Amino acid sequence: MLAYLLRRLGLAVLTVWAVSVLSFVVIQLPPGDYISSYIAQMTASGSFVSQQEAEALRQQYGLDKPIWVQYMRWMGMVMQGNFGMALEWHRPVSEVIGDRLWLTMAVSGAAILLTWLLALPIGIYSAVRQYSVGDYVATFIGFIGLAVPSFMLALVLMYLGFTLFNMNIGGLFSDEMAQAPWSWAKAWDLIKHLPLPAAILGLAGTAQLIRIMRANLLDELRRPYVVTARARGLGEWRLILKYPVRVALNPFASTIGYLLPYVVSGSIIVSLVLSLPTVGPLLLRALIAQDMFLAGTIVLLLGVLTVIGTLLSDILLMWIDPRIRLEGRK
């Protein structure tokens, strides 16, 4: 088991390196660079940037160097905890991302927690009480969740909030707490505002996991070991929760790897609609401006989150599925 974990850790480090290379290359693929975008913006606003100024700016930010030199310089800074300068903001990347990263983690964590808390019991009930009224209701809600885009749900809820309650339900803080320094009062204000964006972001994932849990558990409930345990008089719910549910949890554990980055990257439009101060809108703005250090850092963080999530998935799967533990001993 230890050898399996060490092997997985080694692969995780290698994957993070590959993600860093790919993220930097992908960001460099569009024609031009940040200075080109900057000149276009200044020209559109009526200002003029001379060729000498443009070359000086490229030398200042190291954009005149070959791409591999730029990558090596960036990685050298990253290894020292310095992610470079956000060119558009004229501030260090770590300062620009700042609280947005933790707020993104809070929203994503709340969305994933809500997804699991709803999908697990509803999926179990829907499988055990197949074709009951509750099963049909859960199926209907599942289809609604899959069919309605998250940004559409956010728009509807914002409209209802304005028309019915005369209040803005966007954002993660009340007006008086938005610019206040961190305190217990601000943390409590954040917790009170989290459920709505978490529910909007988690709805589609909840509907999907309900369907997966229902299908997997239905397969397991027909296995011979379940029939045998039931014939020996084991209590129905004890039997279901101890054996078939544990096996059916496999998809839940295996989806952790991509669920967190999916929630982060998939929340861009929802974050724009709800005015959430998360990383998603910042990534979109950085990509448009070709702000390579800022965009590269965010993409790299998403890759690291994917690798960490996959590692957690593997550890959970080892605990859930004995076959994986036995494979790790070979």
Backbone as numpy.savetxt, mean C-alpha at the origin, in Angstrom:
# Nx Ny Nz CAx CAy CAz Cx Cy Cz
14.59 -24.58 9.44 13.76 -23.38 9.44 14.64 -22.10 9.44
15.71 -22.13 10.24 16.62 -21.00 10.29 17.29 -20.78 8.94
17.69 -21.90 8.30 18.32 -21.79 6.98 17.34 -21.21 5.97
16.08 -21.60 6.09 15.05 -21.08 5.18 14.90 -19.57 5.36
14.86 -19.12 6.63 14.72 -17.69 6.89 15.93 -16.90 6.39
17.14 -17.46 6.62 18.36 -16.78 6.15 18.37 -16.68 4.62
17.91 -17.75 3.97 17.85 -17.73 2.51 16.86 -16.67 2.02
15.74 -16.59 2.71 14.74 -15.59 2.34 15.25 -14.17 2.58
16.00 -13.97 3.68 16.57 -12.65 3.96 17.58 -12.25 2.88
18.42 -13.22 2.47 19.39 -12.95 1.40 18.70 -12.55 0.11
17.64 -13.29 -0.24 16.88 -12.96 -1.45 16.22 -11.60 -1.31
15.78 -11.25 -0.08 15.13 -9.95 0.13 16.11 -8.80 -0.13
17.34 -8.95 0.35 18.36 -7.90 0.13 18.65 -7.76 -1.36
18.77 -8.90 -2.06 19.04 -8.88 -3.50 17.88 -8.22 -4.25
16.66 -8.52 -3.81 15.47 -7.94 -4.46 15.42 -6.43 -4.27
15.77 -5.97 -3.05 15.77 -4.53 -2.79 16.77 -3.82 -3.70
17.93 -4.43 -3.89 18.93 -3.84 -4.80 18.38 -3.77 -6.23
17.75 -4.87 -6.69 17.18 -4.89 -8.04 16.08 -3.84 -8.18
15.27 -3.68 -7.12 14.20 -2.68 -7.15 14.79 -1.28 -7.26
15.90 -1.03 -6.54 16.52 0.30 -6.60 17.01 0.61 -8.01
17.61 -0.39 -8.69 18.08 -0.18 -10.06 16.91 0.08 -11.00
15.88 -0.78 -10.90 14.73 -0.65 -11.80 14.01 0.68 -11.59
13.83 1.06 -10.32 13.10 2.31 -10.05 13.85 3.50 -10.62
15.18 3.50 -10.49 15.97 4.61 -11.03 15.92 4.64 -12.56
16.01 3.45 -13.17 15.98 3.38 -14.65 14.62 3.82 -15.18
13.55 3.32 -14.53 12.20 3.65 -15.00 11.94 5.15 -14.93
12.42 5.78 -13.85 12.20 7.22 -13.70 12.98 8.01 -14.75
14.09 7.44 -15.23 14.90 8.14 -16.24 14.40 7.90 -17.65
13.44 6.99 -17.84 13.00 6.63 -19.19 12.33 7.77 -19.95
11.44 8.57 -19.33 10.81 9.66 -20.11 11.85 10.62 -20.66
11.60 11.18 -21.84 12.58 12.12 -22.41 12.70 13.38 -21.55
13.91 13.96 -21.57 14.14 15.16 -20.78 14.45 14.83 -19.33
14.53 15.87 -18.51 14.79 15.70 -17.08 14.06 16.80 -16.32
14.38 16.92 -15.03 13.68 17.91 -14.22 13.92 19.32 -14.77
15.14 19.61 -15.24 15.45 20.95 -15.74 14.60 21.26 -16.97
14.38 20.25 -17.83 13.51 20.45 -19.00 12.10 20.83 -18.56
11.58 20.10 -17.55 10.24 20.42 -17.04 10.22 21.81 -16.42
11.30 22.15 -15.71 11.38 23.45 -15.06 11.39 24.58 -16.10
12.17 24.38 -17.20 12.22 25.39 -18.26 10.84 25.55 -18.91
10.15 24.41 -19.13 8.82 24.47 -19.74 7.85 25.23 -18.85
7.93 25.00 -17.51 7.04 25.71 -16.58 7.33 27.21 -16.59
8.63 27.56 -16.58 9.01 28.98 -16.56 8.59 29.66 -17.87
8.74 28.95 -19.01 8.34 29.51 -20.29 6.84 29.74 -20.34
6.08 28.77 -19.81 4.61 28.90 -19.79 4.17 30.08 -18.94
4.95 30.39 -17.90 4.58 31.52 -17.02 5.16 32.85 -17.52
5.83 32.83 -18.69 6.34 34.08 -19.26 7.77 34.39 -18.90
8.44 33.53 -18.12 9.83 33.77 -17.75 10.77 33.10 -18.75
12.03 33.46 -18.70 13.00 32.91 -19.65 14.19 32.33 -18.89
14.59 31.12 -19.28 15.77 30.48 -18.68 16.79 30.28 -19.78
17.94 30.90 -19.64 18.96 30.80 -20.71 19.60 29.41 -20.71
20.30 29.11 -21.82 20.98 27.83 -21.95 22.06 27.68 -20.88
22.77 28.78 -20.59 23.83 28.73 -19.57 23.23 28.41 -18.19
22.07 29.05 -17.90 21.42 28.76 -16.61 21.02 27.31 -16.52
20.47 26.79 -17.63 20.02 25.38 -17.63 21.21 24.44 -17.41
22.33 24.73 -18.09 23.51 23.86 -17.92 24.05 23.95 -16.50
24.03 25.18 -15.94 24.49 25.34 -14.55 23.63 24.55 -13.58
22.32 24.58 -13.81 21.41 23.81 -12.93 21.67 22.31 -13.07
21.91 21.86 -14.33 22.18 20.42 -14.54 23.47 20.01 -13.82
24.48 20.88 -13.89 25.73 20.56 -13.18 25.52 20.56 -11.67
24.69 21.53 -11.19 24.44 21.63 -9.75 23.79 20.36 -9.21
22.81 19.81 -9.96 22.10 18.62 -9.51 22.72 17.32 -10.03
23.82 17.43 -10.78 24.49 16.23 -11.28 23.76 15.57 -12.43
22.85 16.29 -13.10 22.07 15.70 -14.19 22.86 15.61 -15.49
24.05 16.21 -15.53 24.87 16.14 -16.74 25.73 14.89 -16.75
25.71 14.11 -15.67 26.51 12.88 -15.58 25.76 11.71 -16.22
26.48 10.64 -16.62 25.80 9.43 -17.13 24.87 8.86 -16.06
23.87 8.10 -16.52 22.84 7.61 -15.59 23.43 6.70 -14.51
24.45 5.90 -14.89 24.99 4.98 -13.88 25.76 5.76 -12.80
26.37 6.89 -13.21 27.05 7.73 -12.21 26.02 8.35 -11.27
24.91 8.83 -11.87 23.84 9.40 -11.03 23.31 8.36 -10.05
23.13 7.10 -10.55 22.61 6.04 -9.68 23.59 5.74 -8.54
24.89 5.64 -8.88 25.88 5.33 -7.85 25.94 6.43 -6.80
25.86 7.69 -7.25 25.86 8.80 -6.30 24.64 8.74 -5.39
23.48 8.44 -6.01 22.24 8.36 -5.22 22.30 7.23 -4.21
22.77 6.04 -4.65 22.84 4.90 -3.74 23.85 5.16 -2.62
24.96 5.87 -2.97 25.93 6.22 -1.93 25.29 7.08 -0.86
24.44 8.03 -1.30 23.76 8.89 -0.33 22.72 8.10 0.47
21.99 7.19 -0.24 20.95 6.40 0.44 21.57 5.53 1.54
22.75 4.96 1.25 23.42 4.12 2.25 23.78 4.91 3.50
23.91 6.25 3.34 24.21 7.11 4.49 22.95 7.74 5.07
21.78 7.29 4.59 20.52 7.83 5.10 20.12 9.15 4.47
20.79 9.52 3.38 20.47 10.77 2.68 19.86 10.41 1.33
18.59 10.78 1.13 17.89 10.42 -0.11 17.99 11.49 -1.18
18.81 12.50 -0.95 19.00 13.55 -1.96 18.04 14.70 -1.78
18.11 15.63 -2.74 17.26 16.82 -2.70 16.03 16.63 -3.58
14.88 17.02 -3.07 13.67 17.07 -3.90 13.78 18.32 -4.76
14.05 18.13 -6.06 14.41 19.26 -6.92 13.30 20.31 -6.98
12.06 19.84 -7.06 10.96 20.78 -7.19 10.72 21.57 -5.89
10.99 20.93 -4.76 10.69 21.55 -3.47 11.91 22.29 -2.90
13.11 22.00 -3.47 14.36 22.60 -2.99 14.58 22.28 -1.50
14.22 21.09 -1.12 14.40 20.63 0.27 14.82 19.17 0.22
15.47 18.66 1.29 15.81 17.24 1.31 14.57 16.36 1.17
14.74 15.22 0.49 13.61 14.31 0.25 13.00 13.83 1.58
13.88 13.55 2.55 13.37 13.06 3.84 12.44 14.08 4.50
12.73 15.39 4.31 11.86 16.42 4.88 10.55 16.52 4.12
10.62 16.37 2.78 9.40 16.48 1.97 8.46 15.31 2.27
9.03 14.11 2.35 8.18 12.95 2.65 7.68 13.03 4.09
8.64 13.25 5.02 8.32 13.52 6.41 7.13 12.76 6.97
6.18 13.52 7.50 5.00 12.93 8.13 4.11 12.18 7.14
4.24 12.52 5.85 3.38 11.85 4.86 3.58 10.34 4.88
4.82 9.90 5.10 5.09 8.45 5.10 4.35 7.78 6.26
4.43 8.40 7.45 3.76 7.79 8.61 2.25 7.86 8.48
1.75 8.96 7.91 0.30 9.06 7.70 -0.17 8.03 6.68
0.67 7.80 5.64 0.33 6.77 4.65 0.29 5.39 5.31
1.29 5.12 6.17 1.31 3.84 6.86 0.08 3.68 7.77
-0.32 4.78 8.41 -1.49 4.72 9.29 -2.75 4.42 8.50
-2.93 5.13 7.37 -4.12 4.90 6.55 -4.11 3.48 5.96
-2.94 3.07 5.45 -2.84 1.73 4.85 -3.05 0.65 5.90
-2.44 0.82 7.06 -2.60 -0.18 8.13 -4.06 -0.28 8.57
-4.73 0.88 8.69 -6.14 0.85 9.09 -7.00 0.18 8.02
-6.67 0.45 6.73 -7.44 -0.17 5.64 -7.25 -1.69 5.63
-6.01 -2.14 5.83 -5.74 -3.59 5.83 -6.39 -4.25 7.04
-6.29 -3.60 8.22 -6.91 -4.16 9.42 -8.42 -4.28 9.25
-9.03 -3.22 8.71 -10.48 -3.25 8.49 -10.84 -4.34 7.49
-10.02 -4.48 6.44 -10.27 -5.51 5.43 -10.29 -6.90 6.05
-9.29 -7.17 6.88 -9.20 -8.49 7.51 -10.33 -8.72 8.51
-10.62 -7.70 9.33 -11.65 -7.85 10.36 -13.02 -8.11 9.75
-13.28 -7.56 8.57 -14.58 -7.78 7.92 -14.57 -9.03 7.06
-13.50 -9.22 6.28 -13.50 -10.31 5.30 -13.44 -11.69 5.96
-12.68 -11.81 7.05 -12.51 -13.13 7.66 -13.83 -13.69 8.22
-14.52 -13.00 9.13 -15.77 -13.58 9.65 -16.86 -13.69 8.60
-16.97 -12.69 7.70 -18.02 -12.76 6.68 -17.75 -13.92 5.72
-16.48 -14.11 5.34 -16.14 -15.21 4.45 -16.42 -16.56 5.08
-16.10 -16.70 6.39 -16.38 -17.97 7.09 -17.89 -18.21 7.15
-18.63 -17.18 7.55 -20.09 -17.34 7.66 -20.69 -17.68 6.30
-20.21 -17.00 5.26 -20.77 -17.20 3.93 -20.53 -18.62 3.44
-19.39 -19.23 3.83 -19.10 -20.60 3.40 -19.88 -21.62 4.23
-19.92 -21.38 5.55 -20.60 -22.35 6.43 -22.11 -22.31 6.21
-22.64 -21.11 5.94 -24.09 -20.96 5.70 -24.33 -20.69 4.22
-23.79 -21.58 3.39 -23.90 -21.39 1.93 -25.37 -21.35 1.49
-25.70 -20.41 0.59 -27.04 -20.20 0.02 -28.06 -19.75 1.06
-27.61 -19.27 2.22 -28.54 -18.69 3.18 -28.76 -17.21 2.83
-29.67 -16.57 3.54 -29.92 -15.13 3.29 -28.65 -14.33 3.54
-27.95 -14.66 4.62 -26.71 -13.95 4.95 -25.66 -14.12 3.86
-25.60 -15.33 3.28 -24.64 -15.59 2.20 -24.97 -14.73 0.99
-26.27 -14.65 0.64 -26.66 -13.83 -0.52 -26.38 -12.36 -0.26
-26.62 -11.90 0.97 -26.35 -10.49 1.30 -24.85 -10.21 1.18
-24.03 -11.12 1.74 -22.57 -10.93 1.66 -22.10 -10.96 0.22
-22.67 -11.86 -0.59 -22.30 -11.92 -2.01 -22.66 -10.63 -2.73
-23.87 -10.11 -2.43 -24.32 -8.86 -3.06 -23.38 -7.71 -2.69
-23.06 -7.61 -1.38 -22.15 -6.53 -0.94 -20.78 -6.70 -1.58
-20.35 -7.96 -1.73 -19.06 -8.23 -2.36 -19.01 -7.74 -3.80
-20.09 -8.02 -4.55 -20.14 -7.57 -5.94 -20.18 -6.04 -6.02
-20.93 -5.42 -5.10 -20.97 -3.95 -5.07 -19.57 -3.40 -4.80
-18.88 -4.02 -3.83 -17.53 -3.55 -3.49 -16.56 -3.68 -4.63
-16.70 -4.76 -5.42 -15.80 -4.94 -6.56 -16.16 -4.03 -7.72
-17.45 -3.69 -7.85 -17.89 -2.94 -9.02 -17.70 -1.43 -8.85
-17.80 -0.92 -7.62 -17.76 0.53 -7.41 -16.30 0.97 -7.23
-15.80 1.88 -8.10 -14.43 2.38 -7.91 -14.31 3.15 -6.60
-13.15 3.07 -5.99 -12.94 3.71 -4.69 -13.13 5.22 -4.77
-12.64 5.84 -5.85 -12.77 7.30 -5.94 -14.22 7.72 -6.09
-15.05 6.85 -6.75 -16.48 7.15 -6.90 -17.16 7.11 -5.54
-16.81 6.10 -4.74 -17.38 6.00 -3.39 -16.98 7.21 -2.56
-15.70 7.65 -2.71 -15.23 8.83 -1.97 -16.03 10.07 -2.37
-16.29 10.23 -3.68 -17.06 11.39 -4.15 -18.48 11.37 -3.60
-19.11 10.18 -3.61 -20.48 10.06 -3.10 -20.54 10.41 -1.62
-19.60 9.87 -0.85 -19.59 10.14 0.59 -19.32 11.61 0.88
-18.43 12.23 0.08 -18.18 13.67 0.28 -19.44 14.47 -0.03
-20.15 14.08 -1.10 -21.40 14.79 -1.45 -22.44 14.64 -0.33
-22.58 13.41 0.20 -23.54 13.20 1.28 -23.13 13.98 2.53
-21.81 14.04 2.78 -21.35 14.79 3.95 -21.68 16.26 3.84
-21.51 16.82 2.63 -21.81 18.25 2.44 -23.31 18.51 2.52
-24.10 17.66 1.82 -25.53 17.94 1.70 -26.32 17.59 2.96
-25.96 16.48 3.61 -26.75 16.02 4.77 -26.24 16.60 6.09
-24.92 16.74 6.22 -24.35 17.15 7.51 -23.62 18.50 7.44
-23.58 19.09 6.23 -22.90 20.38 6.05 -21.48 20.35 6.60
-20.75 19.29 6.31 -19.38 19.17 6.81 -18.49 18.54 5.75
-17.21 18.90 5.81 -16.22 18.33 4.89 -15.61 17.09 5.54
-15.80 15.94 4.89 -15.31 14.70 5.47 -13.93 14.33 4.93
-13.32 15.22 4.14 -11.99 14.96 3.60 -10.91 15.26 4.63
-9.67 14.87 4.28 -8.54 15.15 5.16 -8.42 14.14 6.30
-7.30 14.24 6.99 -7.06 13.33 8.12 -7.07 14.07 9.45
-7.24 15.40 9.39 -7.25 16.18 10.63 -8.34 17.23 10.55
-8.83 17.66 11.71 -9.72 18.81 11.74 -8.90 20.08 11.48
-9.59 21.16 11.15 -8.90 22.39 10.75 -7.94 22.89 11.83
-8.36 22.81 13.08 -7.51 23.35 14.16 -6.29 22.48 14.45
-6.31 21.21 13.98 -5.20 20.30 14.26 -4.27 20.10 13.05
-4.67 20.59 11.87 -3.91 20.30 10.65 -2.46 20.79 10.74
-2.24 21.98 11.27 -0.89 22.54 11.35 -0.31 22.49 12.75
-1.01 21.87 13.67 -0.54 21.83 15.07 0.60 20.81 15.21
1.54 21.03 16.15 2.58 20.03 16.38 1.98 18.75 16.94
2.74 17.63 16.80 2.22 16.34 17.23 2.02 16.32 18.74
0.86 15.80 19.15 0.52 15.66 20.57 -0.51 14.55 20.67
-0.90 14.19 21.89 -1.92 13.16 22.05 -3.25 13.62 21.45
-3.53 14.91 21.58 -4.77 15.44 21.01 -4.79 15.32 19.49
-3.62 15.59 18.84 -3.56 15.46 17.39 -3.63 13.99 16.97
-2.99 13.10 17.74 -3.07 11.66 17.42 -4.50 11.16 17.54
-5.22 11.62 18.57 -6.63 11.20 18.74 -7.48 11.76 17.60
-7.16 13.00 17.17 -7.88 13.59 16.04 -7.67 12.76 14.77
-6.42 12.26 14.59 -6.13 11.40 13.43 -6.92 10.10 13.51
-6.96 9.50 14.69 -7.69 8.23 14.86 -9.18 8.41 14.54
-9.74 9.56 14.91 -11.16 9.81 14.65 -11.43 9.99 13.16
-10.43 10.46 12.40 -10.63 10.68 10.97 -10.24 9.48 10.12
-9.61 8.46 10.71 -9.09 7.32 9.93 -10.17 6.39 9.36
-11.26 6.10 10.09 -12.19 5.06 9.61 -12.73 5.29 8.21
-13.06 6.54 7.86 -13.67 6.78 6.55 -12.73 6.47 5.39
-11.51 7.07 5.34 -10.61 6.68 4.23 -10.22 5.21 4.27
-10.11 4.64 5.48 -9.77 3.21 5.58 -10.88 2.36 4.98
-12.14 2.73 5.26 -13.26 1.97 4.71 -13.32 2.10 3.19
-13.07 3.31 2.68 -13.12 3.52 1.22 -12.02 2.72 0.53
-10.80 2.78 1.09 -9.68 2.07 0.47 -9.79 0.56 0.63
-10.41 0.12 1.74 -10.45 -1.32 2.02 -11.65 -2.03 1.44
-12.62 -1.29 0.88 -13.86 -1.93 0.43 -13.60 -2.97 -0.66
-12.85 -2.59 -1.69 -12.61 -3.52 -2.81 -11.83 -4.74 -2.33
-10.81 -4.52 -1.48 -10.04 -5.65 -0.96 -10.87 -6.56 -0.08
-11.79 -5.95 0.71 -12.67 -6.75 1.56 -13.56 -7.65 0.71
-14.16 -7.07 -0.32 -15.03 -7.86 -1.18 -14.27 -9.00 -1.84
-13.05 -8.73 -2.27 -12.25 -9.76 -2.93 -11.88 -10.87 -1.96
-11.45 -10.50 -0.75 -11.05 -11.53 0.22 -12.24 -12.35 0.72
-13.43 -11.72 0.79 -14.62 -12.49 1.17 -14.87 -13.61 0.16
-14.76 -13.29 -1.12 -14.98 -14.29 -2.16 -13.91 -15.38 -2.10
-12.65 -14.97 -1.87 -11.56 -15.96 -1.81 -11.73 -16.87 -0.60
-12.04 -16.27 0.57 -12.21 -17.06 1.78 -13.38 -18.03 1.64
-14.47 -17.56 1.07 -15.65 -18.41 0.89 -15.32 -19.60 -0.01
-14.66 -19.34 -1.14 -14.36 -20.42 -2.09 -13.38 -21.43 -1.48
-12.34 -20.94 -0.82 -11.35 -21.85 -0.24 -11.94 -22.70 0.89
-12.75 -22.05 1.74 -13.32 -22.79 2.87 -14.34 -23.82 2.39
-15.08 -23.50 1.35 -16.03 -24.49 0.80 -15.29 -25.72 0.31
-14.12 -25.51 -0.32 -13.31 -26.66 -0.77 -12.85 -27.49 0.42
-12.38 -26.81 1.48 -11.84 -27.53 2.64 -12.93 -28.28 3.41
-14.13 -27.69 3.46 -15.22 -28.32 4.22 -15.63 -29.66 3.62
-15.26 -29.90 2.36 -15.64 -31.17 1.71 -14.51 -32.19 1.76
-13.40 -31.85 2.41 -12.26 -32.77 2.48 -12.58 -33.94 3.41
-11.94 -35.10 3.14 -12.21 -36.29 3.99 -11.85 -36.08 5.45
-10.78 -35.27 5.73 -10.39 -35.13 7.14 -11.46 -34.39 7.93
-12.21 -33.50 7.27 -13.29 -32.79 7.94 -14.45 -33.75 8.22
-14.77 -34.58 7.23 -15.86 -35.55 7.40 -15.52 -36.52 8.53
-14.23 -36.95 8.58 -13.80 -37.90 9.61 -13.88 -37.27 11.00
-13.38 -36.02 11.11 -13.41 -35.33 12.41 -14.84 -35.11 12.87
-15.73 -34.80 11.93 -17.14 -34.59 12.29 -17.78 -35.91 12.74
-17.41 -37.02 12.06 -17.97 -38.33 12.44 -17.51 -38.77 13.82
-16.33 -38.28 14.23 -15.83 -38.63 15.56 -16.41 -37.74 16.66
-17.30 -36.84 16.28 -18.02 -36.07 17.29 -17.37 -34.76 17.68
-16.39 -34.30 16.93 -15.77 -33.01 17.26 -16.79 -31.89 17.03
-16.83 -30.94 17.94 -17.79 -29.83 17.83 -17.65 -29.12 16.50
-18.81 -28.70 15.93 -18.81 -28.17 14.57 -17.93 -26.93 14.43
-18.15 -25.92 15.29 -17.39 -24.68 15.14 -15.94 -24.87 15.54
-15.71 -25.75 16.55 -14.32 -26.03 16.92 -13.58 -26.71 15.78
-14.27 -27.63 15.10 -13.69 -28.31 13.95 -13.38 -27.32 12.82
-14.35 -26.45 12.54 -14.18 -25.52 11.41 -13.04 -24.54 11.67
-13.00 -23.98 12.88 -11.99 -22.96 13.17 -10.60 -23.55 13.33
-10.53 -24.81 13.78 -9.21 -25.38 14.07 -8.50 -25.90 12.82
-9.26 -26.45 11.87 -8.60 -27.08 10.72 -8.91 -26.40 9.38
-10.15 -26.43 8.87 -10.37 -25.87 7.52 -10.08 -24.37 7.43
-10.46 -23.61 8.47 -10.21 -22.17 8.41 -8.72 -21.89 8.37
-7.95 -22.65 9.13 -6.50 -22.43 9.16 -5.89 -22.66 7.77
-6.36 -23.70 7.10 -5.84 -23.97 5.76 -6.32 -22.90 4.78
-7.60 -22.48 4.94 -8.16 -21.49 4.02 -7.54 -20.11 4.21
-6.83 -19.90 5.32 -6.19 -18.61 5.57 -4.98 -18.38 4.65
-4.57 -19.40 3.95 -3.38 -19.31 3.10 -3.41 -18.09 2.18
-4.52 -17.81 1.45 -4.52 -16.62 0.58 -4.40 -15.32 1.36
-4.94 -15.26 2.59 -4.83 -14.05 3.39 -3.36 -13.74 3.67
-2.63 -14.78 4.09 -1.21 -14.57 4.42 -0.39 -14.26 3.17
-0.71 -14.93 2.06 0.11 -14.75 0.86 -0.14 -13.42 0.16
-1.22 -12.70 0.53 -1.51 -11.41 -0.11 -0.88 -10.23 0.62
-0.27 -10.48 1.78 0.33 -9.37 2.53 1.42 -8.70 1.71
2.13 -9.51 0.92 3.28 -9.00 0.18 2.94 -7.83 -0.74
1.77 -7.89 -1.37 1.43 -6.82 -2.30 0.31 -5.92 -1.79
-0.34 -6.33 -0.68 -1.48 -5.56 -0.20 -1.08 -4.16 0.24
0.02 -4.05 1.02 0.44 -2.75 1.53 0.85 -1.79 0.42
1.77 -2.17 -0.49 2.08 -1.24 -1.59 0.90 -0.98 -2.51
-0.02 -1.99 -2.64 -1.20 -1.77 -3.47 -2.09 -0.68 -2.87
-2.25 -0.73 -1.55 -3.07 0.28 -0.89 -2.44 1.66 -1.05
-1.08 1.72 -0.95 -0.39 3.00 -1.07 -0.51 3.55 -2.49
-0.15 2.71 -3.50 -0.16 3.19 -4.88 -1.58 3.33 -5.42
-2.50 2.47 -4.94 -3.87 2.53 -5.43 -4.69 3.62 -4.80
-4.11 4.31 -3.81 -4.88 5.33 -3.09 -4.64 6.72 -3.64
-3.92 6.84 -4.78 -3.56 8.17 -5.27 -4.80 9.00 -5.59
-5.73 8.41 -6.37 -6.92 9.18 -6.77 -7.79 9.45 -5.55
-7.95 8.43 -4.68 -8.75 8.63 -3.47 -8.13 9.71 -2.59
-6.80 9.71 -2.48 -6.12 10.72 -1.67 -6.32 12.11 -2.25
-6.32 12.21 -3.59 -6.56 13.51 -4.22 -7.99 13.98 -3.96
-8.96 13.03 -4.06 -10.37 13.40 -3.85 -10.61 13.82 -2.41
-10.04 13.05 -1.46 -10.29 13.32 -0.04 -9.27 14.28 0.58
-8.34 14.78 -0.24 -7.29 15.70 0.26 -6.49 15.06 1.39
-6.09 13.81 1.20 -5.32 13.12 2.23 -3.83 13.46 2.05
-3.15 13.87 3.12 -1.71 14.20 3.01 -0.84 12.95 3.03
-1.01 12.08 2.04 -0.27 10.82 1.99 0.79 10.87 0.89
1.50 9.76 0.71 2.61 9.72 -0.24 2.12 9.64 -1.69
0.93 9.08 -1.91 0.43 8.86 -3.26 0.42 10.12 -4.12
-0.28 11.20 -3.69 -0.27 12.43 -4.51 1.13 13.00 -4.69
1.98 12.83 -3.69 3.36 13.33 -3.80 4.12 12.58 -4.90
3.90 11.25 -4.99 4.54 10.46 -6.04 4.06 10.90 -7.42
2.75 11.12 -7.55 2.21 11.56 -8.84 2.84 12.88 -9.27
2.92 13.84 -8.33 3.50 15.15 -8.64 4.98 15.03 -9.00
5.71 14.15 -8.28 7.14 13.97 -8.55 7.36 13.35 -9.93
6.50 12.41 -10.32 6.65 11.78 -11.63 6.37 12.78 -12.75
5.36 13.62 -12.56 5.03 14.63 -13.58 6.19 15.61 -13.74
6.79 16.01 -12.61 7.89 16.99 -12.65 9.23 16.34 -12.93
9.25 14.98 -13.05 10.51 14.23 -13.25 11.52 14.55 -12.15
10.99 14.66 -10.93 11.84 14.88 -9.76 12.41 13.52 -9.35
13.57 13.18 -9.92 14.05 11.78 -9.87 14.37 11.33 -8.45
14.96 12.19 -7.62 15.32 11.75 -6.28 14.07 11.47 -5.43
13.08 12.37 -5.53 11.84 12.19 -4.75 11.06 10.98 -5.25
10.84 10.91 -6.57 10.08 9.79 -7.13 10.83 8.47 -6.91
12.17 8.49 -7.12 12.95 7.26 -6.92 12.88 6.77 -5.48
12.92 7.70 -4.52 12.85 7.31 -3.11 11.50 6.68 -2.78
10.42 7.29 -3.29 9.08 6.74 -2.99 8.92 5.36 -3.64
9.35 5.22 -4.90 9.25 3.91 -5.56 10.11 2.88 -4.81
11.29 3.32 -4.37 12.16 2.40 -3.62 11.50 1.97 -2.31
10.85 2.92 -1.62 10.16 2.58 -0.37 9.02 1.60 -0.63
8.30 1.80 -1.74 7.23 0.86 -2.08 7.80 -0.54 -2.33
8.96 -0.59 -3.01 9.60 -1.88 -3.25 10.04 -2.54 -1.95
10.60 -1.73 -1.04 11.02 -2.29 0.25 9.81 -2.81 1.03
8.69 -2.05 0.97 7.47 -2.51 1.64 7.00 -3.84 1.06
7.10 -3.97 -0.27 6.70 -5.24 -0.91 7.57 -6.38 -0.42
8.88 -6.14 -0.35 9.80 -7.19 0.09 9.52 -7.56 1.56
9.33 -6.55 2.40 9.03 -6.83 3.82 7.71 -7.59 3.94
6.71 -7.16 3.16 5.42 -7.85 3.19 5.53 -9.29 2.73
6.34 -9.52 1.69 6.53 -10.90 1.20 7.22 -11.76 2.25
8.20 -11.16 2.93 8.90 -11.91 3.98 7.94 -12.27 5.11
7.08 -11.31 5.51 6.07 -11.61 6.54 5.12 -12.70 6.06
4.76 -12.65 4.77 3.88 -13.68 4.20 4.51 -15.06 4.32
5.81 -15.14 3.99 6.49 -16.44 4.06 6.53 -16.97 5.48
6.78 -16.08 6.45 6.83 -16.52 7.85 5.46 -16.98 8.31
4.42 -16.23 7.94 3.06 -16.62 8.32 2.66 -17.94 7.67
3.03 -18.10 6.39 2.69 -19.34 5.69 3.39 -20.54 6.31
4.62 -20.30 6.79 5.33 -21.41 7.47 4.59 -21.83 8.72
3.98 -20.84 9.42 3.25 -21.15 10.65 1.90 -21.82 10.33
1.27 -21.37 9.22 -0.06 -21.89 8.90 0.01 -23.25 8.24
0.92 -23.39 7.28 0.96 -24.59 6.45 2.15 -25.48 6.83
1.91 -26.65 7.43 3.02 -27.53 7.83 3.87 -28.00 6.65
3.30 -28.07 5.45 4.05 -28.55 4.29 5.23 -27.62 3.99
5.06 -26.31 4.23 6.15 -25.36 3.97 7.24 -25.54 5.02
6.84 -25.81 6.27 7.86 -26.05 7.31 8.68 -27.28 6.98
7.99 -28.33 6.50 8.71 -29.56 6.15 9.63 -29.33 4.97
9.18 -28.49 4.01 10.02 -28.19 2.86 11.27 -27.44 3.28
11.12 -26.56 4.29 12.25 -25.78 4.77 13.30 -26.62 5.47
12.91 -27.83 5.95 13.88 -28.70 6.63 14.72 -29.51 5.67
14.31 -29.54 4.39 15.05 -30.36 3.43 16.41 -29.74 3.13
